[in-house]
């Protein structure tokens, strides 16, 4: 199932953020971590998050919320 794109975000930006989030969560999972560990790695509150799906969405939203650095 493809997660729905939040209305306030560019769909391309959202899909790229989800891809990066999945990649980072997979790395943490392979190292024996939990969804809580992935959220903490991104500086997010992990209260009540027990699923990887929710962790991926929260991390993607955080990635989209950060300002984009532009080349000179």
TIRO-2110 file (N, C-alpha, C; in Angstrom, 1 decimal):
// TIRO-2110
0.8, -1.2, 0.0, N, 1, A
0.0, 0.0, 0.0, CA, 1, A
0.9, 1.2, 0.0, C, 1, A
0.6, 2.2, -0.9, N, 2, A
1.4, 3.4, -1.0, CA, 2, A
0.7, 4.4, 0.0, C, 2, A
1.6, 5.0, 0.8, N, 3, A
1.0, 6.0, 1.8, CA, 3, A
0.6, 7.2, 1.0, C, 3, A
-0.5, 7.8, 1.5, N, 4, A
-1.0, 9.0, 0.9, CA, 4, A
-0.1, 10.2, 1.1, C, 4, A
0.0, 11.1, 0.2, N, 5, A
0.8, 12.3, 0.3, CA, 5, A
0.0, 13.3, 1.1, C, 5, A
0.6, 13.9, 2.1, N, 6, A
0.0, 15.0, 2.8, CA, 6, A
-0.4, 16.1, 1.9, C, 6, A
-1.5, 16.8, 2.0, N, 7, A
-2.0, 17.8, 1.1, CA, 7, A
-1.0, 19.0, 1.0, C, 7, A
-0.3, 19.3, 2.0, N, 8, A
0.6, 20.5, 2.0, CA, 8, A
2.0, 20.2, 1.5, C, 8, A
2.2, 19.0, 0.9, N, 9, A
3.6, 18.7, 0.4, CA, 9, A
3.5, 18.4, -1.0, C, 9, A
4.7, 18.7, -1.7, N, 10, A
4.9, 18.3, -3.1, CA, 10, A
5.0, 16.8, -3.1, C, 10, A
4.2, 16.1, -4.0, N, 11, A
4.3, 14.7, -4.0, CA, 11, A
5.6, 14.1, -4.3, C, 11, A
6.4, 14.8, -5.2, N, 12, A
7.8, 14.3, -5.4, CA, 12, A
8.6, 14.3, -4.2, C, 12, A
8.6, 15.5, -3.5, N, 13, A
9.3, 15.6, -2.3, CA, 13, A
8.9, 14.5, -1.3, C, 13, A
7.7, 14.3, -1.1, N, 14, A
7.2, 13.3, -0.2, CA, 14, A
7.7, 11.9, -0.5, C, 14, A
7.6, 11.5, -1.8, N, 15, A
8.0, 10.2, -2.2, CA, 15, A
9.5, 10.0, -2.0, C, 15, A
10.3, 11.0, -2.2, N, 16, A
11.7, 11.0, -2.0, CA, 16, A
12.1, 10.9, -0.5, C, 16, A
11.3, 11.6, 0.3, N, 17, A
11.5, 11.6, 1.7, CA, 17, A
11.2, 10.2, 2.3, C, 17, A
10.1, 9.6, 1.8, N, 18, A
9.7, 8.3, 2.2, CA, 18, A
10.8, 7.2, 1.8, C, 18, A
11.4, 7.4, 0.7, N, 19, A
12.4, 6.5, 0.2, CA, 19, A
13.7, 6.6, 1.1, C, 19, A
14.1, 7.8, 1.5, N, 20, A
15.2, 8.0, 2.4, CA, 20, A
14.9, 7.4, 3.8, C, 20, A
13.7, 7.7, 4.2, N, 21, A
13.2, 7.2, 5.5, CA, 21, A
13.2, 5.7, 5.6, C, 21, A
12.7, 5.1, 4.6, N, 22, A
12.7, 3.6, 4.5, CA, 22, A
14.2, 3.0, 4.5, C, 22, A
15.1, 3.7, 3.8, N, 23, A
16.4, 3.2, 3.7, CA, 23, A
17.1, 3.3, 5.1, C, 23, A
16.9, 4.4, 5.8, N, 24, A
17.5, 4.6, 7.1, CA, 24, A
16.8, 3.7, 8.2, C, 24, A
15.5, 3.5, 8.1, N, 25, A
14.9, 2.5, 9.0, CA, 25, A
15.4, 1.1, 8.7, C, 25, A
15.6, 0.7, 7.5, N, 26, A
16.1, -0.6, 7.2, CA, 26, A
17.5, -0.8, 7.8, C, 26, A
18.3, 0.2, 7.7, N, 27, A
19.6, 0.1, 8.3, CA, 27, A
19.5, -0.1, 9.8, C, 27, A
18.7, 0.6, 10.5, N, 28, A
18.5, 0.5, 11.9, CA, 28, A
17.9, -0.9, 12.2, C, 28, A
17.0, -1.4, 11.4, N, 29, A
16.4, -2.7, 11.6, CA, 29, A
17.4, -3.8, 11.5, C, 29, A
18.3, -3.7, 10.5, N, 30, A
19.3, -4.7, 10.3, CA, 30, A
20.3, -4.7, 11.4, C, 30, A
20.5, -3.6, 12.1, N, 31, A
21.4, -3.5, 13.2, CA, 31, A
20.7, -4.0, 14.5, C, 31, A
19.5, -4.4, 14.5, N, 32, A
18.8, -4.9, 15.6, CA, 32, A
18.0, -3.8, 16.4, C, 32, A
17.8, -2.7, 15.7, N, 33, A
17.1, -1.6, 16.4, CA, 33, A
15.6, -1.8, 16.2, C, 33, A
14.9, -0.9, 16.9, N, 34, A
13.4, -0.8, 16.9, CA, 34, A
12.9, 0.5, 16.3, C, 34, A
11.6, 0.6, 16.0, N, 35, A
11.1, 1.9, 15.5, CA, 35, A
11.5, 3.1, 16.4, C, 35, A
11.5, 2.8, 17.7, N, 36, A
11.8, 3.9, 18.7, CA, 36, A
13.3, 4.4, 18.4, C, 36, A
14.2, 3.5, 18.1, N, 37, A
15.6, 3.9, 17.8, CA, 37, A
15.7, 4.7, 16.6, C, 37, A
14.9, 4.4, 15.6, N, 38, A
14.9, 5.2, 14.3, CA, 38, A
14.5, 6.6, 14.6, C, 38, A
13.4, 6.8, 15.3, N, 39, A
12.9, 8.1, 15.6, CA, 39, A
13.9, 8.9, 16.4, C, 39, A
14.5, 8.3, 17.4, N, 40, A
15.5, 9.0, 18.3, CA, 40, A
16.6, 9.4, 17.4, C, 40, A
17.0, 8.6, 16.4, N, 41, A
18.2, 9.0, 15.5, CA, 41, A
17.9, 10.3, 14.8, C, 41, A
16.6, 10.5, 14.5, N, 42, A
16.2, 11.7, 13.8, CA, 42, A
15.8, 12.9, 14.7, C, 42, A
16.0, 12.6, 16.0, N, 43, A
15.7, 13.7, 17.0, CA, 43, A
14.2, 13.9, 17.2, C, 43, A
13.4, 12.8, 17.0, N, 44, A
12.0, 12.9, 17.2, CA, 44, A
11.5, 12.2, 18.5, C, 44, A
10.4, 12.6, 19.0, N, 45, A
9.9, 11.9, 20.2, CA, 45, A
9.3, 10.5, 19.7, C, 45, A
9.6, 9.5, 20.5, N, 46, A
9.2, 8.2, 20.1, CA, 46, A
8.1, 7.6, 21.0, C, 46, A
7.4, 8.5, 21.7, N, 47, A
6.4, 8.0, 22.6, CA, 47, A
5.2, 7.3, 21.9, C, 47, A
5.0, 6.1, 22.2, N, 48, A
3.9, 5.3, 21.7, CA, 48, A
4.0, 4.8, 20.3, C, 48, A
5.2, 5.0, 19.6, N, 49, A
5.3, 4.5, 18.3, CA, 49, A
5.9, 3.0, 18.3, C, 49, A
5.2, 2.1, 17.8, N, 50, A
5.6, 0.7, 17.9, CA, 50, A
5.7, 0.0, 16.5, C, 50, A
5.3, 0.7, 15.5, N, 51, A
5.4, 0.1, 14.1, CA, 51, A
6.4, 0.8, 13.2, C, 51, A
7.0, 0.1, 12.4, N, 52, A
7.9, 0.6, 11.4, CA, 52, A
7.2, 1.5, 10.4, C, 52, A
6.0, 1.2, 10.1, N, 53, A
5.2, 2.0, 9.1, CA, 53, A
5.0, 3.4, 9.6, C, 53, A
4.7, 3.5, 10.9, N, 54, A
4.5, 4.8, 11.5, CA, 54, A
5.8, 5.6, 11.6, C, 54, A
6.8, 4.9, 12.0, N, 55, A
8.2, 5.5, 12.1, CA, 55, A
8.6, 6.1, 10.8, C, 55, A
8.4, 5.3, 9.7, N, 56, A
8.8, 5.8, 8.4, CA, 56, A
8.0, 7.1, 8.0, C, 56, A
6.7, 7.1, 8.3, N, 57, A
5.9, 8.3, 7.9, CA, 57, A
6.4, 9.5, 8.8, C, 57, A
6.7, 9.3, 10.0, N, 58, A
7.1, 10.4, 10.9, CA, 58, A
8.4, 11.0, 10.5, C, 58, A
9.3, 10.1, 10.1, N, 59, A
10.7, 10.5, 9.7, CA, 59, A
10.6, 11.2, 8.3, C, 59, A
9.7, 10.7, 7.4, N, 60, A
9.6, 11.4, 6.1, CA, 60, A
9.0, 12.8, 6.3, C, 60, A
8.0, 12.9, 7.2, N, 61, A
7.5, 14.2, 7.5, CA, 61, A
8.5, 15.2, 8.1, C, 61, A
9.4, 14.6, 8.9, N, 62, A
10.5, 15.5, 9.5, CA, 62, A
11.5, 15.9, 8.4, C, 62, A
11.8, 15.0, 7.5, N, 63, A
12.7, 15.3, 6.4, CA, 63, A
12.0, 16.4, 5.5, C, 63, A
10.7, 16.4, 5.3, N, 64, A
10.1, 17.4, 4.5, CA, 64, A
10.0, 18.7, 5.2, C, 64, A
10.0, 18.7, 6.5, N, 65, A
9.9, 19.9, 7.3, CA, 65, A
11.2, 20.7, 7.3, C, 65, A
12.3, 20.0, 7.1, N, 66, A
13.6, 20.7, 7.1, CA, 66, A
13.8, 21.6, 5.9, C, 66, A
14.4, 22.7, 6.0, N, 67, A
14.6, 23.6, 4.9, CA, 67, A
15.6, 22.9, 3.8, C, 67, A
15.3, 23.2, 2.6, N, 68, A
16.1, 22.6, 1.5, CA, 68, A
17.3, 23.5, 1.3, C, 68, A
18.5, 22.8, 1.3, N, 69, A
19.7, 23.6, 1.0, CA, 69, A
19.9, 23.7, -0.5, C, 69, A
20.1, 24.8, -1.0, N, 70, A
20.2, 25.1, -2.4, CA, 70, A
21.7, 25.3, -2.8, C, 70, A
22.0, 24.8, -4.0, N, 71, A
23.4, 25.0, -4.5, CA, 71, A
23.6, 26.5, -4.9, C, 71, A
24.8, 27.0, -4.8, N, 72, A
25.1, 28.4, -5.1, CA, 72, A
24.9, 28.7, -6.6, C, 72, A
END
